[in-house]
């Protein structure tokens, strides 16, 4: 979170922190005047169903016509030898 705050300060842009789909709805009211809003989520395990369901709820809190979703993935080194 601190890294995002630092980047926002450097860029001189607003940073809003939300933790739930309902908080996204509230933040959208403040962010509606902006043409582009970037959303960064914490890393999730693809094996943790609860985390994936939470991510789905967060994404679906923004109407489909108002969003573009990009997956940024950091591959982990193989543990197989």
Beta strands, then each sheet from edge to edge (+ up, - down):
end
